Amino acid sequence: MTMIEGLIGKKVGMTQIFEENGTVCPVTVLQAGPCVVVQRKTDDKDGYRAVQLGLVDPKAAKLANKPMRGHHQKADVPPTRLRREFPIDDSAELKPGDSVLVDIFEGVAKVDVIGTSKGKGFQGVMRRHGFSGGRATHGSMFHRAPGSIGQAAYPAKVLRGMRGPGQHGNRRVTAKNLRVVRIDAEKNLMLVEGSVPGHNGSMLLIRRSKGQPAVGQA
């Protein structure tokens, strides 16, 4: 069995399904893989155990440069655009060129999905941090401003960590403990309950949640 923490995927979109008890469950459809092992990290050579996975992409061959082509030729696999490392177990028998598919999550109840959230641009404190704002009454001149940001006499400076306006979104977000609703091994699809970060078509990392049985040990 494949003792690996997760794989690379892509967000397809959201929909809803009916469960056996008749309730409606909002789900996100993830294309989990297929991935190929590009490189194997070992204790003797690298000081740790992991595998470098690449997400299979037909367009990657046209965009790969000469160093990346050589890197993939060592594993005898076509070039990939996105590569990430995942820890592996001592008993893992993965080697360069092997395929990693969504069926490694069979029997896993919950997963973590890591992605980049949608960028919202420069936003004020009400949208960025959820401030309530000032009173919306007649004569009020304090509606969406952040209010006081420090003291005048002492320490006479704005303290580090003060929440203010700025870039909102476009950051690494981990959605934890998402319930695995369904797995379609033929189409490499996984349905998880709720939403995941990123826009449709964005790349994601899918890994088993802590406390879940090791992938491949179900």
PyMOL commands that set and color helices and strands:
alter all, ss='L'
color gray80, all
select helices_A, chain A and resi 43-46+60-63+66-73+102-105+125-129
alter helices_A, ss='H'
color red, helices_A
select strands_A, chain A and resi 6-18+24-32+35-41+50-55+83-87+99-100+110-116+121-123+166-168+172-184+189-193+203-208
alter strands_A, ss='S'
color yellow, strands_A
deselect
rebuild
show_as cartoon
